[in-house]
Amino acid sequence: MATITDVSKRAGVSRSTVSRLIAGNGYVSDEARKAVEAAIQELGYRPNTMARGLRSNRSDIIGGVVVNVSSPFYAQMIGGMQETARSAGKSIIVASGYADREEEARAIIELLDRACDGLILYLENALRDDVLEIVARSKTPVVTVGGNECPPARARVTIDNASGAAAGMRLLLDKGHRHIAYLSGGTIYRDTHERLSGIDAALAGVGLSRNDIHVEHGSFSETFGHEATTRLLIERPDITAIFAGDDDVAAGALLALKAAGKRVPEDVSLLGFDDNFHARHLTPGLTTVRQPVDEAGRVATRLLLAILDGEPVAPVITIPTELILRHSVGPVRGLSPTSRHVAPALTAN
């Protein structure tokens, strides 16, 4: 592997000249710059980023923790983080916390051990006291996404899940649906509780409560959506609308509905949450609540970069959700169009 000494010899300049060019620190003549760049290209030299970080007291690496890096949902968030970090000349390392307190602690400590300049944390559990102490002692800037499970965090990005779920439920109610099933995510997730609070608010607006609909908890997965819907069609044949906790659940529900010969939305309306990539490619196109997780990743990274540069930042930034109208939600059969009210401010896509 080529070294900085090899580059200086090939270019016919001093080691200090090569170092100044690589670090972008100090004057280098055009002639020397061209010679060094040519030598680097010929030798395939790669600067030692660790050594450079020791000199600058920066690793140029941002650490991130999400629930599961293999999930398409969190992959979108990581994509937003990486896009923003790279534009600032930084790299990211991301680990999974699996919504488990011990795994989240382990991931954070591992990232701190790798001398990350700052951390972006999407956690589902309050951090252990010893981990909080480690974070505080390291003086590593932290930005959280979602809740505030890490009190030392300098800023927090939230997504308005409650309002999104309320808008979705109001759409179903405005279409005349009263026999509604909500296929929710697991109760270990913060998003689950935020969305349920929005659903409660929408139901209260028409004098109903959660007791007036069917709520079932499971995983955010196509398998859960398929199995739960298959059961519902047998046990609750009067169901006219299914609100899925995410688009994966909705995809599974759609498969089960089609297998049972049910038309969507003529027989059963179907509503999703997230607006993942496949939502618009289902047949019919899935009406869903768009949760801009990629933007959450970008905003969190911009906040962290600003903190690293010593700039003041807003302590909390909330990103709105958006109801996306496609073709999977319709009125209850037999309901006159003049007898229903359609909620305003919806987005067709």
FENJOCOR-V882221 format. One record per pair of residues at least 24 apart in sequence whose C-alpha atoms are under 10 Angstrom apart, sorted by the first residue. I is the first residue (numbers start at 1). J is the second residue. D is the distance in Angstrom with one decimal. If there is no record, write none. Layout:
# FENJOCOR-V882221
I:J:D ; I:J:D
This chain:
# FENJOCOR-V882221
1:43:8.5 ; 1:44:8.2 ; 1:45:7.3 ; 1:46:8.7 ; 2:40:8.7 ; 2:42:10.0 ; 2:43:6.2 ; 2:44:6.9 ; 2:45:5.3 ; 2:46:7.7 ; 2:47:9.5 ; 3:40:9.6 ; 3:43:8.9 ; 3:44:9.6 ; 3:45:6.7 ; 3:46:8.1 ; 3:47:8.3 ; 3:48:9.1 ; 4:40:8.9 ; 4:45:7.7 ; 4:46:8.9 ; 4:47:7.9 ; 4:48:9.2 ; 6:39:8.5 ; 6:40:9.1 ; 6:43:8.1 ; 6:45:8.8 ; 7:35:9.3 ; 7:36:6.8 ; 7:37:9.0 ; 7:38:9.1 ; 7:39:5.6 ; 7:40:6.1 ; 7:41:9.5 ; 7:42:9.1 ; 7:43:7.3 ; 7:44:9.5 ; 7:45:7.5 ; 8:35:9.2 ; 8:36:7.1 ; 8:39:8.0 ; 8:40:9.3 ; 9:36:9.5 ; 9:39:8.8 ; 10:35:8.2 ; 10:36:8.0 ; 10:38:8.9 ; 10:39:5.8 ; 10:40:8.8 ; 10:42:9.1 ; 10:43:8.7 ; 11:35:5.0 ; 11:36:5.2 ; 11:37:8.4 ; 11:38:7.6 ; 11:39:5.7 ; 11:40:8.7 ; 12:36:8.3 ; 12:39:9.4 ; 19:47:9.3 ; 19:52:9.5 ; 22:46:9.9 ; 22:47:7.4 ; 22:48:10.0 ; 22:52:9.1 ; 23:47:9.4 ; 23:52:7.5 ; 23:55:9.7 ; 23:56:9.4 ; 50:115:9.9 ; 53:115:9.5 ; 57:115:9.6 ; 57:117:9.0 ; 58:115:8.2 ; 58:116:8.0 ; 58:117:6.2 ; 58:118:9.9 ; 58:308:9.9 ; 59:90:8.5 ; 59:91:9.1 ; 59:114:8.7 ; 59:115:6.5 ; 59:116:6.2 ; 59:117:6.1 ; 59:118:9.6 ; 60:85:9.2 ; 60:86:9.9 ; 60:88:9.2 ; 60:89:7.3 ; 60:90:4.8 ; 60:91:6.4 ; 60:92:8.5 ; 60:115:9.3 ; 60:116:7.3 ; 60:117:6.3 ; 60:118:9.1 ; 61:85:8.6 ; 61:86:9.9 ; 61:89:9.2 ; 61:90:5.6 ; 61:91:4.8 ; 61:92:5.4 ; 61:93:7.1 ; 61:111:9.7 ; 61:114:8.8 ; 61:115:7.8 ; 61:116:5.1 ; 61:117:5.8 ; 61:118:7.6 ; 61:119:9.2 ; 62:90:7.0 ; 62:91:6.2 ; 62:92:4.7 ; 62:93:6.3 ; 62:94:8.4 ; 62:111:8.8 ; 62:112:10.0 ; 62:114:9.9 ; 62:115:9.0 ; 62:116:5.3 ; 62:117:5.7 ; 62:118:5.3 ; 62:119:5.9 ; 62:120:7.6 ; 62:301:8.6 ; 62:304:8.8 ; 62:305:9.2 ; 63:91:8.6 ; 63:92:5.6 ; 63:93:4.9 ; 63:94:5.8 ; 63:95:8.0 ; 63:107:9.5 ; 63:108:8.3 ; 63:110:9.5 ; 63:111:5.9 ; 63:112:8.0 ; 63:114:8.8 ; 63:115:9.0 ; 63:116:5.7 ; 63:117:7.7 ; 63:118:6.2 ; 63:119:4.7 ; 63:120:6.3 ; 63:121:8.3 ; 63:142:9.5 ; 64:92:7.1 ; 64:93:6.1 ; 64:94:4.5 ; 64:95:6.3 ; 64:96:8.6 ; 64:97:9.9 ; 64:107:8.8 ; 64:108:8.2 ; 64:111:7.9 ; 64:116:9.4 ; 64:118:8.6 ; 64:119:5.5 ; 64:120:4.7 ; 64:121:5.7 ; 64:122:7.9 ; 64:142:9.7 ; 64:143:9.5 ; 64:144:9.5 ; 64:297:9.9 ; 64:301:9.7 ; 65:93:8.6 ; 65:94:5.6 ; 65:95:5.0 ; 65:96:5.7 ; 65:97:6.3 ; 65:98:9.4 ; 65:104:7.4 ; 65:105:9.8 ; 65:107:6.8 ; 65:108:7.1 ; 65:111:8.9 ; 65:119:7.9 ; 65:120:6.5 ; 65:121:4.9 ; 65:122:5.7 ; 65:123:7.3 ; 65:144:9.4 ; 65:145:9.8 ; 66:94:7.4 ; 66:95:6.6 ; 66:96:5.3 ; 66:97:6.0 ; 66:98:7.6 ; 66:99:8.4 ; 66:104:8.6 ; 66:107:9.5 ; 66:120:8.6 ; 66:121:6.5 ; 66:122:4.8 ; 66:123:6.7 ; 66:124:9.1 ; 66:145:9.1 ; 67:95:8.3 ; 67:96:5.2 ; 67:97:4.9 ; 67:98:4.6 ; 67:99:5.5 ; 67:100:8.5 ; 67:103:9.6 ; 67:104:8.4 ; 67:121:9.4 ; 67:122:6.8 ; 67:123:6.9 ; 67:124:7.7 ; 67:189:9.7 ; 68:94:9.6 ; 68:95:7.7 ; 68:96:4.7 ; 68:97:6.6 ; 68:98:5.6 ; 68:99:8.2 ; 68:122:10.0 ; 69:94:7.4 ; 69:95:6.8 ; 69:96:5.7 ; 69:97:8.9 ; 69:98:9.0 ; 70:96:8.6 ; 72:248:9.8 ; 72:276:8.0 ; 72:277:9.0 ; 73:246:9.6 ; 73:247:9.8 ; 73:248:9.8 ; 73:274:8.1 ; 73:275:9.7 ; 73:276:7.3 ; 73:277:9.7 ; 73:291:9.6 ; 73:292:9.9 ; 73:293:7.4 ; 73:294:8.9 ; 74:122:9.6 ; 74:293:7.5 ; 74:294:8.5 ; 74:297:9.3 ; 75:293:9.0 ; 75:294:8.4 ; 75:297:9.9 ; 76:276:9.0 ; 76:277:9.9 ; 76:292:8.7 ; 76:293:6.2 ; 76:294:4.9 ; 76:295:8.7 ; 76:296:9.3 ; 76:297:7.9 ; 77:122:9.9 ; 77:145:9.9 ; 77:292:8.5 ; 77:293:5.1 ; 77:294:4.3 ; 77:295:7.2 ; 77:296:6.5 ; 77:297:4.6 ; 77:298:7.7 ; 77:300:9.7 ; 78:293:8.8 ; 78:294:7.2 ; 78:295:10.0 ; 78:296:9.5 ; 78:297:6.3 ; 78:298:8.7 ; 78:301:10.0 ; 79:293:9.4 ; 79:294:6.4 ; 79:295:9.3 ; 79:297:7.3 ; 79:298:8.3 ; 80:292:9.9 ; 80:293:7.9 ; 80:294:4.6 ; 80:295:6.1 ; 80:296:7.4 ; 80:297:4.6 ; 80:298:4.6 ; 80:299:8.2 ; 80:300:9.0 ; 80:301:8.2 ; 81:120:8.9 ; 81:294:7.6 ; 81:295:8.6 ; 81:296:8.3 ; 81:297:4.6 ; 81:298:5.0 ; 81:299:8.1 ; 81:300:7.4 ; 81:301:5.6 ; 81:302:8.6 ; 82:294:10.0 ; 82:297:8.2 ; 82:298:8.0 ; 82:301:8.4 ; 83:294:9.6 ; 83:297:9.0 ; 83:298:7.3 ; 83:301:9.2 ; 84:297:8.3 ; 84:298:5.7 ; 84:299:8.5 ; 84:300:9.4 ; 84:301:6.4 ; 84:302:6.9 ; 84:305:9.2 ; 85:297:10.0 ; 85:298:8.4 ; 85:301:6.6 ; 85:302:8.0 ; 85:304:9.6 ; 85:305:8.1 ; 88:301:9.9 ; 88:302:9.3 ; 88:305:8.1 ; 90:117:9.5 ; 90:305:9.5 ; 91:116:9.7 ; 92:116:8.7 ; 92:117:10.0 ; 92:118:9.9 ; 92:119:9.5 ; 92:120:9.9 ; 93:119:9.5 ; 94:119:9.5 ; 94:120:9.1 ; 94:121:9.6 ; 95:121:9.8 ; 96:122:9.5 ; 96:123:9.7 ; 97:121:9.4 ; 97:122:8.4 ; 97:123:7.2 ; 97:124:8.4 ; 97:125:9.6 ; 98:123:8.9 ; 98:124:8.6 ; 99:123:6.8 ; 99:124:5.2 ; 99:125:6.9 ; 99:188:7.5 ; 99:189:7.5 ; 99:190:9.9 ; 100:124:7.3 ; 100:125:7.0 ; 100:126:10.0 ; 100:188:9.2 ; 101:125:5.5 ; 101:126:7.3 ; 101:127:6.8 ; 101:128:7.7 ; 102:127:8.7 ; 102:128:8.4 ; 104:128:9.5 ; 104:131:9.7 ; 105:130:9.2 ; 105:131:6.4 ; 105:132:9.2 ; 106:131:8.9 ; 108:132:10.0 ; 108:134:9.5 ; 108:135:8.4 ; 109:134:7.9 ; 109:135:8.3 ; 112:138:7.8 ; 112:140:8.0 ; 113:138:9.9 ; 115:140:8.9 ; 116:140:7.8 ; 116:141:9.5 ; 117:141:7.4 ; 117:142:9.4 ; 117:304:9.3 ; 117:305:9.4 ; 117:308:7.8 ; 118:142:5.8 ; 118:143:8.1 ; 118:301:9.5 ; 118:304:6.9 ; 118:305:8.4 ; 118:307:9.0 ; 118:308:7.7 ; 119:143:6.3 ; 119:144:8.2 ; 119:153:9.1 ; 119:300:9.7 ; 119:301:9.1 ; 119:304:7.8 ; 120:144:5.5 ; 120:145:7.2 ; 120:153:9.1 ; 120:155:9.8 ; 120:156:9.3 ; 120:157:10.0 ; 120:297:8.7 ; 120:300:6.9 ; 120:301:7.3 ; 120:303:9.7 ; 120:304:7.6 ; 121:145:6.1 ; 121:146:8.7 ; 121:147:9.5 ; 121:148:9.5 ; 121:149:9.0 ; 121:150:8.2 ; 121:153:9.1 ; 121:156:9.4 ; 121:300:9.3 ; 122:146:6.3 ; 122:147:7.7 ; 122:148:9.2 ; 122:149:8.8 ; 122:150:9.6 ; 122:156:9.9 ; 122:157:9.6 ; 122:297:10.0 ; 123:147:7.3 ; 123:148:8.4 ; 123:149:6.6 ; 123:150:8.3 ; 123:189:9.4 ; 123:190:9.1 ; 124:148:9.4 ; 124:149:7.4 ; 124:188:7.5 ; 124:189:6.3 ; 124:190:6.5 ; 124:191:9.4 ; 125:149:6.2 ; 125:150:9.1 ; 125:188:8.8 ; 125:189:9.1 ; 125:190:9.1 ; 126:150:6.8 ; 126:151:9.1 ; 127:151:8.9 ; 140:308:9.3 ; 141:304:7.1 ; 141:305:9.5 ; 141:307:7.2 ; 141:308:7.3 ; 142:300:9.6 ; 142:303:9.5 ; 142:304:7.1 ; 142:307:8.9 ; 142:308:9.9 ; 143:299:10.0 ; 143:300:6.4 ; 143:301:8.1 ; 143:302:9.9 ; 143:303:7.3 ; 143:304:6.2 ; 143:305:10.0 ; 143:307:9.2 ; 143:315:9.3 ; 143:316:9.8 ; 144:300:7.4 ; 144:301:10.0 ; 144:304:9.6 ; 144:316:9.5 ; 145:293:9.7 ; 145:296:7.3 ; 145:297:8.1 ; 145:299:9.5 ; 145:300:7.0 ; 145:316:9.7 ; 145:317:9.6 ; 145:318:9.8 ; 146:190:7.9 ; 146:191:8.4 ; 146:296:9.2 ; 146:318:9.3 ; 147:190:7.7 ; 147:191:9.6 ; 153:315:8.9 ; 154:303:9.0 ; 154:304:8.5 ; 154:307:8.0 ; 154:312:9.8 ; 154:313:8.2 ; 154:314:8.8 ; 154:315:6.5 ; 154:316:9.1 ; 155:300:8.2 ; 155:303:7.2 ; 155:304:8.1 ; 155:307:9.0 ; 155:313:7.2 ; 155:314:6.7 ; 155:315:4.4 ; 155:316:5.8 ; 155:317:8.0 ; 156:296:10.0 ; 156:299:9.6 ; 156:300:7.4 ; 156:303:8.7 ; 156:304:10.0 ; 156:314:8.4 ; 156:315:6.1 ; 156:316:4.8 ; 156:317:6.4 ; 156:318:8.4 ; 157:295:10.0 ; 157:296:6.6 ; 157:297:8.7 ; 157:299:7.3 ; 157:300:6.2 ; 157:301:10.0 ; 157:303:9.0 ; 157:314:9.7 ; 157:315:8.5 ; 157:316:5.8 ; 157:317:4.9 ; 157:318:5.8 ; 157:319:7.4 ; 158:293:9.8 ; 158:296:7.6 ; 158:300:9.5 ; 158:316:7.4 ; 158:317:6.3 ; 158:318:4.7 ; 158:319:6.1 ; 158:320:8.7 ; 159:191:9.2 ; 159:194:9.8 ; 159:291:7.2 ; 159:292:7.9 ; 159:293:8.0 ; 159:295:9.8 ; 159:296:7.5 ; 159:317:8.6 ; 159:318:5.6 ; 159:319:4.8 ; 159:320:6.0 ; 159:321:7.0 ; 160:191:9.5 ; 160:194:8.3 ; 160:195:8.9 ; 160:198:9.6 ; 160:291:8.3 ; 160:292:10.0 ; 160:318:6.5 ; 160:319:6.1 ; 160:320:5.2 ; 160:321:5.9 ; 160:322:9.5 ; 161:190:9.6 ; 161:191:6.6 ; 161:192:8.8 ; 161:193:9.1 ; 161:194:5.8 ; 161:195:5.4 ; 161:196:9.1 ; 161:197:9.0 ; 161:198:7.5 ; 161:273:9.4 ; 161:274:9.7 ; 161:289:9.1 ; 161:290:9.7 ; 161:291:7.7 ; 161:319:9.3 ; 161:320:8.0 ; 161:321:6.8 ; 161:322:9.8 ; 162:191:8.5 ; 162:192:9.4 ; 162:193:8.5 ; 162:194:5.0 ; 162:195:4.6 ; 162:196:7.2 ; 162:197:6.0 ; 162:198:4.1 ; 162:199:7.5 ; 162:200:9.4 ; 162:201:8.8 ; 162:202:9.9 ; 162:320:9.8 ; 162:321:9.0 ; 163:194:8.8 ; 163:195:7.8 ; 163:197:8.8 ; 163:198:5.7 ; 163:199:8.6 ; 163:201:9.1 ; 163:202:9.3 ; 163:289:9.8 ; 163:320:8.0 ; 163:321:7.2 ; 163:322:8.9 ; 163:323:9.8 ; 164:194:9.6 ; 164:195:7.5 ; 164:198:7.3 ; 164:199:9.0 ; 164:273:8.4 ; 164:274:9.5 ; 164:288:9.4 ; 164:289:6.1 ; 164:290:7.9 ; 164:291:8.1 ; 164:320:7.8 ; 164:321:5.3 ; 164:322:6.4 ; 164:323:6.9 ; 165:192:10.0 ; 165:194:8.3 ; 165:195:5.1 ; 165:196:7.3 ; 165:197:8.2 ; 165:198:5.2 ; 165:199:5.7 ; 165:200:9.2 ; 165:201:9.3 ; 165:202:8.4 ; 165:243:9.2 ; 165:245:9.1 ; 165:272:9.7 ; 165:273:8.0 ; 165:288:9.7 ; 165:289:7.4 ; 165:321:8.9 ; 165:322:9.8 ; 165:323:9.0 ; 166:195:7.5 ; 166:196:8.5 ; 166:197:8.1 ; 166:198:4.3 ; 166:199:4.9 ; 166:200:7.7 ; 166:201:6.5 ; 166:202:5.1 ; 166:203:8.3 ; 166:205:10.0 ; 166:289:9.9 ; 166:323:10.0 ; 167:198:8.0 ; 167:199:8.3 ; 167:201:9.8 ; 167:202:7.5 ; 167:289:8.2 ; 167:321:9.3 ; 167:322:8.4 ; 167:323:6.8 ; 167:343:8.2 ; 167:344:9.8 ; 167:345:9.7 ; 167:346:8.8 ; 168:195:10.0 ; 168:198:9.1 ; 168:199:8.1 ; 168:202:8.7 ; 168:243:7.9 ; 168:271:7.3 ; 168:272:8.5 ; 168:273:8.5 ; 168:287:9.0 ; 168:288:7.5 ; 168:289:6.8 ; 168:322:9.4 ; 168:323:6.8 ; 168:324:9.3 ; 168:343:9.8 ; 168:346:10.0 ; 169:198:8.3 ; 169:199:6.0 ; 169:200:9.0 ; 169:201:9.2 ; 169:202:6.2 ; 169:203:7.5 ; 169:242:10.0 ; 169:243:7.6 ; 169:271:8.9 ; 170:198:9.8 ; 170:199:8.3 ; 170:201:9.3 ; 170:202:5.7 ; 170:203:7.6 ; 170:205:8.6 ; 170:206:9.1 ; 170:341:10.0 ; 170:342:8.7 ; 170:343:7.2 ; 171:202:9.4 ; 171:271:9.3 ; 171:323:9.1 ; 171:325:9.8 ; 171:329:8.5 ; 171:330:9.3 ; 171:331:9.7 ; 171:341:9.0 ; 171:342:6.9 ; 171:343:6.3 ; 171:344:9.5 ; 171:346:9.3 ; 172:202:10.0 ; 172:240:9.6 ; 172:241:7.3 ; 172:242:9.0 ; 172:243:8.5 ; 172:269:8.2 ; 172:270:9.2 ; 172:271:8.4 ; 172:329:7.5 ; 172:330:8.1 ; 172:331:8.0 ; 172:332:9.1 ; 172:342:9.3 ; 172:343:9.7 ; 173:202:8.4 ; 173:203:8.1 ; 173:205:9.8 ; 173:206:8.2 ; 173:241:9.6 ; 173:331:9.2 ; 173:332:9.7 ; 173:340:8.9 ; 173:341:9.0 ; 173:342:9.1 ; 173:343:9.6 ; 174:206:9.7 ; 174:330:9.9 ; 174:331:8.2 ; 174:332:9.9 ; 174:339:9.4 ; 174:340:5.8 ; 174:341:5.3 ; 174:342:5.5 ; 174:343:6.9 ; 175:241:9.9 ; 175:269:9.6 ; 175:329:8.3 ; 175:330:6.5 ; 175:331:4.5 ; 175:332:6.4 ; 175:333:9.8 ; 175:335:8.3 ; 175:336:9.9 ; 175:337:8.8 ; 175:339:9.1 ; 175:340:6.0 ; 175:341:7.2 ; 175:342:7.0 ; 175:343:9.3 ; 176:240:9.5 ; 176:241:9.9 ; 176:330:9.1 ; 176:331:6.1 ; 176:332:5.7 ; 176:333:9.0 ; 176:334:9.9 ; 176:335:7.1 ; 176:336:9.5 ; 176:337:9.8 ; 176:339:8.5 ; 176:340:6.5 ; 176:341:8.7 ; 176:342:9.9 ; 177:239:8.8 ; 177:240:6.4 ; 177:241:6.6 ; 177:242:9.8 ; 177:268:9.7 ; 177:269:8.8 ; 177:330:9.3 ; 177:331:7.2 ; 177:332:5.9 ; 177:333:9.5 ; 177:335:9.7 ; 178:203:9.8 ; 178:208:9.3 ; 178:212:8.0 ; 178:213:7.4 ; 178:238:9.8 ; 178:239:8.3 ; 178:240:7.7 ; 178:241:8.1 ; 178:332:9.0 ; 179:212:8.1 ; 179:213:6.4 ; 179:214:8.0 ; 179:236:9.0 ; 179:237:9.6 ; 179:238:6.5 ; 179:239:4.8 ; 179:240:5.6 ; 179:241:6.7 ; 179:242:8.9 ; 179:332:9.8 ; 180:212:8.4 ; 180:213:5.3 ; 180:214:6.3 ; 180:215:8.6 ; 180:236:9.9 ; 180:238:8.9 ; 180:239:5.8 ; 180:240:6.2 ; 180:241:4.9 ; 180:242:5.8 ; 180:243:7.4 ; 180:268:9.6 ; 180:269:9.3 ; 180:270:9.9 ; 181:212:9.7 ; 181:213:5.9 ; 181:214:4.5 ; 181:215:5.8 ; 181:216:7.7 ; 181:228:9.9 ; 181:229:9.1 ; 181:232:8.4 ; 181:236:9.3 ; 181:239:6.9 ; 181:240:8.3 ; 181:241:6.4 ; 181:242:4.8 ; 181:243:6.2 ; 181:244:8.3 ; 181:270:9.8 ; 182:210:9.6 ; 182:213:7.5 ; 182:214:6.1 ; 182:215:4.8 ; 182:216:6.4 ; 182:217:8.5 ; 182:241:8.6 ; 182:242:5.9 ; 182:243:4.7 ; 182:244:5.9 ; 182:245:7.1 ; 182:271:9.4 ; 183:214:8.4 ; 183:215:6.1 ; 183:216:5.1 ; 183:217:6.1 ; 183:218:7.3 ; 183:219:9.2 ; 183:220:9.1 ; 183:224:8.5 ; 183:225:7.1 ; 183:228:7.6 ; 183:229:8.6 ; 183:242:7.3 ; 183:243:6.3 ; 183:244:4.9 ; 183:245:5.6 ; 183:246:8.6 ; 183:249:7.5 ; 183:250:8.7 ; 183:253:9.2 ; 183:272:9.7 ; 184:215:6.9 ; 184:216:5.9 ; 184:217:4.7 ; 184:218:6.3 ; 184:219:7.8 ; 184:220:7.7 ; 184:224:9.6 ; 184:225:9.4 ; 184:243:8.3 ; 184:244:6.5 ; 184:245:4.5 ; 184:246:8.0 ; 184:249:8.6 ; 185:216:8.3 ; 185:217:5.4 ; 185:218:5.2 ; 185:219:5.2 ; 185:220:5.3 ; 185:221:8.6 ; 185:224:9.3 ; 185:244:8.7 ; 185:245:5.7 ; 185:246:7.8 ; 185:249:8.8 ; 186:216:9.1 ; 186:217:5.4 ; 186:218:5.1 ; 186:219:5.6 ; 186:220:7.4 ; 186:245:9.4 ; 187:217:7.1 ; 187:218:8.3 ; 187:219:9.4 ; 191:245:9.3 ; 192:217:9.0 ; 192:220:10.0 ; 192:245:7.7 ; 195:245:8.4 ; 195:273:9.8 ; 196:245:9.7 ; 213:239:9.4 ; 214:239:9.0 ; 214:242:9.4 ; 215:242:10.0 ; 215:243:9.5 ; 216:244:10.0 ; 216:245:9.9 ; 217:245:9.0 ; 218:245:9.2 ; 218:249:9.3 ; 219:245:9.1 ; 219:246:9.7 ; 219:248:9.7 ; 219:249:8.2 ; 220:244:9.1 ; 220:245:6.9 ; 220:246:6.4 ; 220:247:8.5 ; 220:248:6.6 ; 220:249:6.0 ; 220:250:9.6 ; 221:245:9.3 ; 221:246:8.0 ; 221:247:8.5 ; 221:248:5.2 ; 221:249:5.1 ; 221:250:8.7 ; 221:251:8.7 ; 221:252:7.6 ; 222:246:9.2 ; 222:247:8.2 ; 222:248:4.7 ; 222:249:4.6 ; 222:250:7.1 ; 222:251:5.9 ; 222:252:4.2 ; 222:253:7.4 ; 222:254:9.5 ; 222:255:9.1 ; 223:248:8.4 ; 223:249:7.3 ; 223:250:10.0 ; 223:251:9.1 ; 223:252:6.0 ; 223:253:8.7 ; 224:248:8.9 ; 224:249:6.3 ; 224:250:9.4 ; 224:251:10.0 ; 224:252:7.1 ; 224:253:8.3 ; 225:249:4.2 ; 225:250:6.1 ; 225:251:7.1 ; 225:252:4.4 ; 225:253:4.6 ; 225:254:8.2 ; 225:255:8.8 ; 225:256:8.1 ; 226:250:8.3 ; 226:251:7.8 ; 226:252:4.1 ; 226:253:4.7 ; 226:254:7.5 ; 226:255:6.5 ; 226:256:5.2 ; 226:257:8.4 ; 226:259:9.9 ; 227:252:7.8 ; 227:253:7.9 ; 227:255:9.9 ; 227:256:7.6 ; 228:252:8.9 ; 228:253:7.6 ; 228:256:8.8 ; 229:253:5.4 ; 229:254:8.4 ; 229:255:9.0 ; 229:256:6.1 ; 229:257:7.2 ; 229:260:9.8 ; 230:255:9.3 ; 230:256:5.7 ; 230:257:7.5 ; 230:259:8.9 ; 230:260:8.0 ; 231:256:9.4 ; 232:256:9.9 ; 233:257:8.2 ; 233:260:8.1 ; 233:262:9.5 ; 234:260:10.0 ; 238:268:9.6 ; 239:267:9.2 ; 239:268:7.2 ; 239:269:9.3 ; 240:264:9.9 ; 240:265:8.9 ; 240:266:9.1 ; 240:267:6.6 ; 240:268:4.6 ; 240:269:6.3 ; 240:270:8.9 ; 240:330:9.8 ; 240:331:9.2 ; 240:332:6.9 ; 240:333:8.8 ; 241:265:8.4 ; 241:267:8.6 ; 241:268:5.1 ; 241:269:4.5 ; 241:270:5.8 ; 241:271:7.9 ; 241:328:9.9 ; 241:329:8.0 ; 241:330:9.1 ; 241:331:9.5 ; 241:332:8.6 ; 242:268:7.3 ; 242:269:6.2 ; 242:270:5.0 ; 242:271:6.3 ; 242:272:8.6 ; 242:329:9.4 ; 243:269:8.3 ; 243:270:6.0 ; 243:271:4.7 ; 243:272:6.1 ; 243:273:8.3 ; 243:288:9.1 ; 243:329:9.9 ; 244:270:7.4 ; 244:271:5.9 ; 244:272:4.9 ; 244:273:6.6 ; 244:288:8.9 ; 245:271:8.8 ; 245:272:6.5 ; 245:273:5.9 ; 245:274:8.7 ; 245:288:10.0 ; 245:289:9.9 ; 246:271:8.8 ; 246:272:5.3 ; 246:273:4.2 ; 246:274:5.9 ; 246:275:8.2 ; 246:276:8.6 ; 246:279:10.0 ; 246:288:8.5 ; 246:289:8.8 ; 246:290:10.0 ; 246:291:9.9 ; 247:271:8.3 ; 247:272:4.9 ; 247:273:5.4 ; 247:274:6.2 ; 247:275:6.6 ; 247:276:6.4 ; 247:277:9.2 ; 247:278:8.1 ; 247:279:6.5 ; 247:286:8.2 ; 247:287:9.6 ; 247:288:7.6 ; 247:289:9.1 ; 247:290:9.9 ; 248:272:8.3 ; 248:273:8.8 ; 248:274:9.2 ; 248:275:9.8 ; 248:276:8.3 ; 248:278:8.8 ; 248:279:8.7 ; 249:273:9.0 ; 250:279:8.8 ; 250:282:9.9 ; 250:286:8.2 ; 250:287:9.9 ; 250:288:9.3 ; 251:278:8.7 ; 251:279:8.1 ; 251:282:7.7 ; 251:283:9.8 ; 251:286:8.8 ; 254:282:8.7 ; 254:283:8.7 ; 254:284:9.2 ; 254:286:9.5 ; 254:328:9.5 ; 263:328:9.5 ; 264:327:8.3 ; 264:328:5.8 ; 264:329:7.4 ; 264:330:8.3 ; 265:327:7.3 ; 265:328:5.1 ; 265:329:5.3 ; 265:330:5.4 ; 265:331:8.0 ; 265:332:8.8 ; 265:333:9.4 ; 266:328:8.7 ; 266:329:8.4 ; 266:330:6.7 ; 266:331:7.9 ; 266:332:7.8 ; 266:333:6.8 ; 267:330:9.0 ; 267:331:9.5 ; 267:332:8.0 ; 267:333:7.2 ; 268:328:8.6 ; 268:329:8.0 ; 268:330:8.3 ; 268:331:9.3 ; 268:332:8.2 ; 268:333:9.2 ; 269:327:9.1 ; 269:328:5.8 ; 269:329:4.5 ; 269:330:6.0 ; 269:331:7.9 ; 269:332:8.3 ; 270:327:9.1 ; 270:328:5.4 ; 270:329:5.6 ; 270:330:8.7 ; 271:323:10.0 ; 271:324:9.8 ; 271:325:9.5 ; 271:326:9.7 ; 271:327:9.7 ; 271:328:6.8 ; 271:329:6.6 ; 272:323:9.8 ; 272:324:9.6 ; 272:328:9.3 ; 272:329:10.0 ; 273:321:9.7 ; 273:322:9.8 ; 273:323:8.9 ; 273:324:9.5 ; 274:321:8.7 ; 274:322:9.3 ; 274:323:9.6 ; 274:324:9.8 ; 275:322:9.3 ; 275:323:9.2 ; 275:324:7.9 ; 279:326:9.3 ; 280:324:9.8 ; 280:326:7.7 ; 280:327:9.5 ; 280:349:8.2 ; 282:327:9.9 ; 282:328:9.4 ; 283:327:8.5 ; 283:328:8.3 ; 284:326:7.9 ; 284:327:5.7 ; 284:328:5.7 ; 284:329:9.5 ; 285:325:8.8 ; 285:326:5.4 ; 285:327:5.3 ; 285:328:6.2 ; 285:329:9.6 ; 285:349:9.2 ; 286:324:8.4 ; 286:325:7.7 ; 286:326:5.7 ; 286:327:6.2 ; 286:328:5.3 ; 286:329:8.1 ; 286:349:9.8 ; 287:323:7.7 ; 287:324:5.6 ; 287:325:4.8 ; 287:326:4.6 ; 287:327:6.1 ; 287:328:5.5 ; 287:329:6.4 ; 287:330:9.9 ; 287:347:10.0 ; 287:348:8.8 ; 287:349:8.8 ; 288:322:8.5 ; 288:323:6.1 ; 288:324:5.3 ; 288:325:6.8 ; 288:326:7.9 ; 288:327:9.9 ; 288:328:8.9 ; 288:329:9.3 ; 289:321:6.6 ; 289:322:5.5 ; 289:323:4.4 ; 289:324:5.8 ; 289:325:8.7 ; 289:347:9.9 ; 290:320:9.0 ; 290:321:5.6 ; 290:322:5.0 ; 290:323:6.1 ; 290:324:6.5 ; 290:347:10.0 ; 291:319:8.6 ; 291:320:7.7 ; 291:321:5.2 ; 291:322:7.0 ; 291:323:9.1 ; 292:319:7.6 ; 292:320:8.0 ; 292:321:6.9 ; 292:322:8.7 ; 293:319:9.0 ; 293:321:9.8 ; 295:319:8.1 ; 322:346:7.5 ; 322:347:7.2 ; 323:347:6.0 ; 323:348:8.2 ; 323:349:9.6 ; 324:348:5.4 ; 324:349:6.0 ; 325:349:6.0
